[in-house]
Amino acid sequence: MTKTNQERLLEWLSDAHAMESEAETMLKGQAARLEHYPQLQQRIQQHVEETREQARLLEQRIEALGGSRSTIKDALGSMAASLHAAGNAMMSDEVVKGSGMSYAFEHLEIATYRAIIAAARKVGDAETEAVCRRILAQEEAMADWLAGHLDQVVLDYLARDETEGQTAKR
């Protein structure tokens, strides 16, 4: 049986909520491990707070549309992020790889919210569209920030890596 557009929108909102749960776990882990990159750590911590608010807004929209968030999807997303973070922690250039992966993840979120906005517009759900536009702006801002600071993170990493007695990894 084919799902209605409204059912698909609700499903995608639930998926987005799970994605934000995954993002929060990933970002908190990354921020907690950063030792020598305070500007990056501060921006990630700011985005953790944005991510929590995004999840709350999504949950409100899901409930308003008669659905409920998927605790299974949320748990699996958080578990995947924890495993991913554990793998990153073993890399000698964790800060560089983590920055790149965060940039890629932000673009996954951007694509997700653009799809939800289009679906919300199709079903005439202006409230969901507005919420997702607000979230989209935050995700785009984080992606732009990461893109604008990646060169400096890499240069800082390389400088620390070539300096005797300094740890560059995180």
C-alpha positions in Angstrom: 0.0 0.0 0.0 1.3 3.4 -0.9 1.6 6.0 1.9 -0.2 9.3 1.7 1.9 12.5 1.5 0.8 13.3 5.0 2.0 9.8 6.3 5.3 10.3 4.4 5.8 13.7 6.0 5.2 12.3 9.4 7.7 9.5 8.7 10.3 12.0 7.5 9.8 14.1 10.6 10.4 11.0 12.7 13.5 10.2 10.7 14.7 13.8 11.2 14.2 13.5 15.0 16.3 10.3 15.0 18.9 12.1 12.9 19.0 14.9 15.5 19.5 12.4 18.3 22.4 11.0 16.4 23.8 14.4 15.8 23.6 15.3 19.5 25.5 12.2 20.5 28.1 12.7 17.8 28.6 16.4 18.6 28.8 16.0 22.4 31.4 13.3 22.0 33.4 15.4 19.6 33.3 18.4 21.8 34.2 16.5 25.0 37.4 15.1 23.3 38.6 18.4 21.9 41.5 19.7 24.0 43.5 22.1 21.8 40.9 23.6 19.5 38.8 25.9 21.7 37.0 27.8 18.9 35.9 24.6 17.3 34.8 23.2 20.6 32.8 26.3 21.5 31.0 26.3 18.1 30.2 22.6 18.4 28.8 23.1 22.0 26.6 25.9 20.6 25.4 23.6 17.9 24.6 20.9 20.5 22.2 23.3 22.1 20.7 24.1 18.7 20.3 20.4 18.0 18.5 19.8 21.3 16.1 22.6 20.5 15.6 21.2 16.9 14.7 17.8 18.3 12.2 19.4 20.7 10.6 21.3 17.8 10.4 18.2 15.7 8.8 16.3 18.5 6.2 19.0 18.8 5.4 18.8 15.1 5.2 15.0 15.2 2.8 15.1 18.1 0.7 17.9 16.5 0.3 15.7 13.4 -0.8 12.7 15.5 2.4 10.8 15.5 5.0 9.8 18.0 8.8 9.8 17.6 10.4 6.5 17.1 12.4 5.6 20.2 14.0 2.7 18.3 15.2 5.0 15.5 16.5 7.5 18.1 18.3 4.8 20.0 19.8 3.3 16.9 21.0 6.7 15.7 22.6 7.4 19.1 24.3 4.0 19.1 25.6 4.5 15.5 27.0 7.9 16.5 28.7 6.4 19.6 30.3 3.7 17.5 31.4 6.3 15.0 32.9 8.5 17.7 34.8 5.5 19.1 36.3 4.9 15.7 37.2 8.5 15.3 38.9 8.6 18.7 41.4 6.0 17.5 42.5 8.2 14.5 45.7 10.1 15.0 44.2 13.1 13.1 40.8 12.9 14.9 40.1 16.7 14.8 40.6 16.9 11.0 38.6 13.8 10.2 35.9 14.8 12.7 35.6 18.2 11.2 35.2 16.7 7.7 32.6 14.2 8.9 30.7 16.9 10.7 30.6 19.0 7.5 29.3 16.1 5.5 26.7 15.3 8.2 25.5 18.9 8.2 24.8 18.6 4.5 22.8 15.4 5.1 20.7 17.4 7.5 20.4 20.2 5.0 19.1 17.8 2.3 16.7 16.2 4.8 15.1 19.5 5.8 14.8 20.7 2.3 12.9 17.5 1.5 10.6 18.0 4.5 10.0 21.6 3.6 8.9 20.6 0.1 6.6 17.8 1.5 5.1 20.2 4.1 4.4 22.7 1.4 2.8 20.0 -0.7 0.4 19.0 2.1 -0.3 22.6 3.2 1.4 22.3 6.6 2.8 25.8 7.0 3.8 25.2 10.7 6.0 22.3 9.8 7.5 24.2 6.9 8.3 27.2 9.2 9.9 25.0 11.8 12.0 23.2 9.3 13.0 26.4 7.6 14.3 27.6 11.0 16.2 24.4 11.5 17.5 24.5 8.0 19.0 27.9 8.6 20.8 26.6 11.7 22.2 23.6 9.8 23.4 25.8 6.9 25.0 28.2 9.4 26.9 25.3 11.0 28.0 23.9 7.6 29.2 27.4 6.5 31.0 27.8 9.8 32.8 24.5 9.4 33.7 25.2 5.8 35.0 28.7 6.8 37.2 27.2 9.6 38.4 23.9 8.2 41.6 25.4 6.7 42.5 26.9 10.1 41.8 23.6 11.9 44.0 21.8 9.5 46.8 24.4 9.8 46.6 24.3 13.6 46.6 20.5 13.6 49.7 20.5 11.3 51.5 23.0 13.5 50.8 21.1 16.6 51.7 17.8 14.9 55.2 19.0 13.9 56.0 20.5 17.3 57.8 18.3 19.6 55.9 17.6 22.8 52.5 18.8 21.5 49.5 16.7 20.9 47.6 17.5 17.8 45.0 14.7 17.6 42.3 16.6 19.5 
